[in-house]
Amino acid sequence: MTQPATPTPRRLSLLTDYGIIWITVALFALLGLTTEAFLSSANLRNILDQQSLLLIAGAAMTLTLIGGNFDISISASFINAGILTALTVNATGNGALGLLAGVAIGALYGLVNGAVVAWIRVNSFIATLATSFVFYGIGFLISDRSIIRIRDTAFSEIARGRILGLTKATWIAVVVVAVFWIMLSRTRFGRHVFAIGGAVEAARLAGIRVKSITMVTFVLVGAAAGLAGALSASRTLAAQPSDHFGFVFAVLAAVIVGGTSIAGGDGAVWRTVFGALFIALIINGFNLRQIDPIIQRLIQGSVIVAAVAVDNWTKNKRT
């Protein structure tokens, strides 16, 4: 008897399913061989610290995207959480209470978004784009349109203090990523998120509480953005109002480049981790080589477009 053919589709699946790992490892090796100071412990620790806040929000955004929704308002949640954290710490002198205030306002904004999307049934992109402007306005009001400086310098220890050489913000990000990773891959809630993102009507007919699950994903991503904003205030000992969308774009870039589908129903938290690291390595390599920031933006944008194109191509190959 002739031996069966080599399972080429299986190898192709390994290449496409774990492609973000291979290209991240390849980029790391390339930078290590060609860029001076890249492999220094100080530089590698700096990369992890810089990505910590993005990973906190990105891990939660992964759930929202897999569930078939966007949350554009996390930039507003991030900024307002920093403002409320700074105001709370200055008013009470309690760092833990300030951190809790930041998480709470993010969760509240997530609850509002979830209600608009799940119950009023407004498209999530449009809904959270609209609520962003409302939340930004609230930020300007509660801050009196001014920079708020945190008087208690000890509050910076929450984000900038070090354990085993890494900042506490990095360790907090590790814990948050682990929690969302387990939640998505090992719980009934995670299975329901995948089901809703894959086919919402089929999920509803199967008895899944679509509205409740959707609400929870928005609350989680809002709370995560709030935690990131509170840690940002701890890191800089300051907060200020803004209507800048940069944070959400950075988070979405990490999630999408990692391979989580913008159409919903497919993705993983570990993918977001590697997506964030891949983009961080590109930026770090550019900075070490003193590449023009404009050129950096062009390449980063091209990488995101390529990631979406690859996502569409792999989906077509599977179908």
C-alpha positions as CSV (number, residue, x, y, z in Angstrom):
1,M,0.0,0.0,0.0
2,T,1.1,3.5,-0.7
3,Q,1.7,5.8,2.2
4,P,-0.8,8.7,2.6
5,A,0.3,12.0,1.3
6,T,2.1,14.4,3.7
7,P,-0.6,16.6,5.4
8,T,0.4,19.8,3.7
9,P,-2.8,21.6,4.8
10,R,-1.9,20.9,8.4
11,R,1.5,22.5,8.0
12,L,-0.2,25.5,6.3
13,S,-2.6,25.7,9.2
14,L,0.3,25.8,11.7
15,L,1.9,28.6,9.6
16,T,-1.3,30.7,9.4
17,D,-2.7,30.1,12.8
18,Y,0.5,30.8,14.6
19,G,2.0,33.2,12.1
20,I,2.1,36.1,14.6
21,I,4.4,34.1,16.8
22,W,6.8,33.3,14.0
23,I,7.1,36.9,12.7
24,T,7.5,38.3,16.2
25,V,10.3,35.8,17.0
26,A,11.9,36.6,13.6
27,L,11.7,40.3,14.2
28,F,13.2,39.9,17.7
29,A,16.1,37.9,16.3
30,L,16.7,40.4,13.5
31,L,16.8,43.4,15.9
32,G,19.0,41.5,18.3
33,L,21.5,40.8,15.5
34,T,21.4,44.2,13.8
35,T,20.5,46.9,16.4
36,E,22.9,47.9,19.1
37,A,21.5,48.1,22.6
38,F,18.3,46.3,21.6
39,L,19.1,43.2,23.8
40,S,20.1,45.3,26.8
41,S,18.0,44.4,29.9
42,A,17.1,48.1,30.4
43,N,15.7,48.3,26.8
44,L,13.7,45.0,27.1
45,R,12.2,46.0,30.4
46,N,11.3,49.4,28.9
47,I,9.4,47.6,26.1
48,L,7.4,45.6,28.6
49,D,6.6,48.6,30.7
50,Q,5.5,50.7,27.7
51,Q,3.1,48.0,26.5
52,S,1.7,47.2,30.0
53,L,-1.3,49.7,29.8
54,L,-2.1,48.7,26.2
55,L,-2.1,45.0,27.1
56,I,-4.5,45.6,30.0
57,A,-7.1,47.2,27.7
58,G,-6.1,45.0,24.7
59,A,-6.9,41.7,26.5
60,A,-10.4,43.0,27.3
61,M,-10.9,44.4,23.8
62,T,-10.1,41.0,22.5
63,L,-13.3,39.6,24.1
64,T,-15.4,42.5,22.8
65,L,-14.1,42.1,19.2
66,I,-14.6,38.3,19.3
67,G,-18.2,39.0,20.5
68,G,-18.7,40.9,17.3
69,N,-18.5,44.5,18.7
70,F,-16.1,47.5,18.8
71,D,-15.6,49.9,21.7
72,I,-14.1,53.1,20.3
73,S,-14.8,54.9,23.6
74,I,-12.0,53.3,25.6
75,S,-9.8,56.3,24.8
76,A,-12.3,58.5,26.7
77,S,-12.5,55.9,29.5
78,F,-8.7,55.9,29.7
79,I,-8.4,59.7,29.9
80,N,-11.4,60.2,32.3
81,A,-10.1,57.4,34.6
82,G,-6.8,59.2,35.0
83,I,-8.6,62.5,35.8
84,L,-11.0,60.9,38.4
85,T,-8.1,59.0,39.9
86,A,-6.0,62.2,40.3
87,L,-9.0,64.1,41.8
88,T,-9.7,61.2,44.2
89,V,-6.1,60.8,45.4
90,N,-5.8,64.6,45.9
91,A,-9.1,64.7,47.8
92,T,-8.6,61.6,50.0
93,G,-4.9,60.9,50.0
94,N,-5.8,57.2,49.4
95,G,-4.1,55.6,46.5
96,A,-6.2,52.5,46.5
97,L,-9.4,54.5,46.5
98,G,-8.0,56.5,43.5
99,L,-7.3,53.3,41.6
100,L,-10.8,52.0,42.4
101,A,-12.3,55.3,41.2
102,G,-10.6,55.0,37.8
103,V,-11.8,51.4,37.3
104,A,-15.3,52.4,38.4
105,I,-15.7,55.2,35.9
106,G,-14.5,52.9,33.1
107,A,-16.9,50.2,34.1
108,L,-19.8,52.7,34.3
109,Y,-19.0,53.9,30.8
110,G,-18.9,50.3,29.7
111,L,-22.3,49.8,31.2
112,V,-23.7,52.7,29.2
113,N,-22.1,51.4,26.0
114,G,-23.5,47.9,26.6
115,A,-27.0,49.2,27.2
116,V,-26.9,51.3,24.0
117,V,-25.6,48.4,21.9
118,A,-27.4,45.4,23.5
119,W,-30.8,46.9,24.4
120,I,-31.2,49.9,22.1
121,R,-29.5,47.9,19.3
122,V,-27.3,50.7,17.9
123,N,-24.3,49.5,15.9
124,S,-21.4,49.2,18.3
125,F,-19.0,51.3,16.2
126,I,-21.5,54.2,15.8
127,A,-22.7,53.9,19.4
128,T,-19.2,54.0,21.1
129,L,-18.0,56.7,18.7
130,A,-21.0,58.9,19.8
131,T,-20.5,58.1,23.5
132,S,-16.8,58.9,23.1
133,F,-17.7,62.6,22.6
134,V,-20.0,62.6,25.6
135,F,-17.4,61.0,27.8
136,Y,-14.7,63.4,26.5
137,G,-17.0,66.3,27.4
138,I,-17.5,64.9,30.9
139,G,-13.7,64.7,31.2
140,F,-13.3,68.4,30.4
141,L,-16.1,69.3,32.9
142,I,-14.8,67.3,35.9
143,S,-11.2,68.6,35.3
144,D,-12.2,72.2,34.8
145,R,-10.3,72.0,31.5
146,S,-6.9,71.9,33.3
147,I,-4.1,69.6,34.1
148,I,-4.5,67.9,37.5
149,R,-1.2,67.1,39.3
150,I,-1.2,64.5,42.0
151,R,0.3,65.9,45.1
152,D,1.1,62.6,46.8
153,T,4.3,61.4,45.1
154,A,4.0,58.0,46.8
155,F,1.1,57.2,44.5
156,S,3.6,56.7,41.7
157,E,4.8,53.6,43.5
158,I,1.6,51.7,42.3
159,A,2.8,51.9,38.6
160,R,6.5,52.6,38.8
161,G,7.6,50.5,41.8
162,R,9.6,47.4,40.8
163,I,9.3,43.7,41.7
164,L,12.1,41.5,40.4
165,G,13.3,44.2,38.1
166,L,9.9,44.8,36.4
167,T,7.5,47.7,37.1
168,K,4.3,46.9,39.1
169,A,2.3,48.1,36.0
170,T,3.9,45.3,34.1
171,W,3.0,42.7,36.7
172,I,-0.5,44.0,36.9
173,A,-0.7,43.7,33.1
174,V,0.5,40.0,33.4
175,V,-2.2,39.3,35.9
176,V,-5.0,41.0,33.9
177,V,-3.9,39.2,30.7
178,A,-3.9,35.9,32.5
179,V,-7.4,36.5,33.9
180,F,-8.9,37.4,30.5
181,W,-7.0,34.5,28.8
182,I,-8.5,32.0,31.2
183,M,-11.9,33.7,31.0
184,L,-12.0,33.4,27.2
185,S,-10.5,30.0,26.7
186,R,-11.6,28.0,29.8
187,T,-15.0,29.2,30.9
188,R,-18.6,29.0,29.7
189,F,-18.7,32.7,29.4
190,G,-15.8,32.6,26.9
191,R,-17.6,29.9,24.8
192,H,-20.7,32.1,24.8
193,V,-18.6,35.1,23.6
194,F,-17.3,33.0,20.7
195,A,-20.8,31.7,19.8
196,I,-22.3,35.2,19.8
197,G,-19.5,36.6,17.6
198,G,-19.8,33.6,15.2
199,A,-23.5,33.7,14.7
200,V,-25.6,35.8,17.0
201,E,-29.0,34.4,16.0
202,A,-27.9,30.9,16.3
203,A,-26.5,31.7,19.8
204,R,-29.8,33.3,20.8
205,L,-31.7,30.2,19.6
206,A,-29.3,28.0,21.6
207,G,-30.5,29.8,24.8
208,I,-27.4,32.0,25.2
209,R,-28.3,35.3,26.9
210,V,-26.9,37.5,24.1
211,K,-27.7,40.8,25.6
212,S,-26.3,40.0,29.0
213,I,-23.0,38.6,27.6
214,T,-22.7,41.6,25.4
215,M,-23.2,44.0,28.3
216,V,-20.6,42.2,30.3
217,T,-18.0,42.4,27.5
218,F,-18.5,46.2,27.4
219,V,-18.3,46.6,31.2
220,L,-15.1,44.5,31.2
221,V,-13.3,46.5,28.5
222,G,-14.4,49.8,30.1
223,A,-13.1,48.7,33.5
224,A,-9.8,47.5,31.9
225,A,-9.4,50.9,30.1
226,G,-10.2,52.6,33.5
227,L,-7.5,50.6,35.2
228,A,-5.0,51.5,32.5
229,G,-6.0,55.2,32.8
230,A,-5.5,55.0,36.6
231,L,-2.1,53.4,36.2
232,S,-1.2,56.1,33.7
233,A,-2.0,58.7,36.3
234,S,0.1,56.9,38.8
235,R,3.0,56.7,36.3
236,T,3.0,60.4,35.5
237,L,1.5,61.8,38.7
238,A,-0.8,63.9,36.4
239,A,-3.9,63.8,34.3
240,Q,-5.5,66.1,31.8
241,P,-8.6,66.2,29.6
242,S,-8.3,65.4,25.9
243,D,-10.3,64.2,22.9
244,H,-7.5,62.2,21.4
245,F,-8.3,58.7,20.0
246,G,-4.7,57.5,20.1
247,F,-5.1,54.9,22.8
248,V,-8.0,53.0,21.2
249,F,-6.2,53.0,17.8
250,A,-3.1,51.5,19.5
251,V,-5.2,48.9,21.3
252,L,-7.1,47.9,18.1
253,A,-3.9,47.7,16.2
254,A,-2.5,45.2,18.7
255,V,-5.6,43.1,18.7
256,I,-6.0,43.1,14.9
257,V,-2.3,42.5,14.1
258,G,-2.4,39.6,16.5
259,G,-5.0,37.9,14.4
260,T,-8.3,38.4,16.2
261,S,-11.0,38.8,13.5
262,I,-12.8,42.1,13.2
263,A,-15.8,40.2,12.0
264,G,-16.1,38.4,15.4
265,G,-16.1,34.7,16.4
266,D,-12.4,34.1,16.1
267,G,-9.3,35.2,18.1
268,A,-7.4,34.8,21.3
269,V,-5.9,36.8,24.1
270,W,-2.4,35.4,23.4
271,R,-2.7,36.7,19.9
272,T,-3.2,40.2,21.2
273,V,-0.1,39.8,23.4
274,F,2.0,38.9,20.4
275,G,0.4,41.6,18.3
276,A,1.3,44.2,20.9
277,L,4.8,42.9,21.2
278,F,5.3,42.8,17.4
279,I,4.2,46.5,17.1
280,A,6.4,47.4,20.1
281,L,9.4,45.8,18.6
282,I,8.9,47.7,15.3
283,I,8.6,51.0,17.2
284,N,11.5,50.3,19.5
285,G,13.7,49.3,16.5
286,F,12.7,52.5,14.7
287,N,13.5,54.6,17.7
288,L,16.9,52.9,18.3
289,R,17.8,53.5,14.6
290,Q,16.3,57.1,14.8
291,I,13.9,56.6,11.9
292,D,11.7,59.6,11.0
293,P,8.4,59.4,13.0
294,I,6.5,60.1,9.8
295,I,8.0,57.0,8.2
296,Q,7.2,55.0,11.3
297,R,3.5,55.9,10.9
298,L,3.4,54.9,7.3
299,I,4.9,51.5,8.1
300,Q,2.7,50.9,11.1
301,G,-0.4,51.7,9.0
302,S,0.7,49.4,6.3
303,V,1.2,46.6,8.8
304,I,-2.3,47.0,10.1
305,V,-3.8,46.9,6.6
306,A,-1.7,43.8,5.8
307,A,-3.0,42.1,9.0
308,V,-6.6,42.7,8.0
309,A,-5.9,41.5,4.5
310,V,-4.3,38.3,5.8
311,D,-7.3,37.8,8.1
312,N,-9.7,38.0,5.2
313,W,-7.5,35.7,3.1
314,T,-7.3,33.0,5.8
315,K,-11.1,33.2,6.3
316,N,-11.7,32.7,2.6
317,K,-9.3,29.7,2.5
318,R,-11.2,28.1,5.4
319,T,-14.5,28.6,3.7
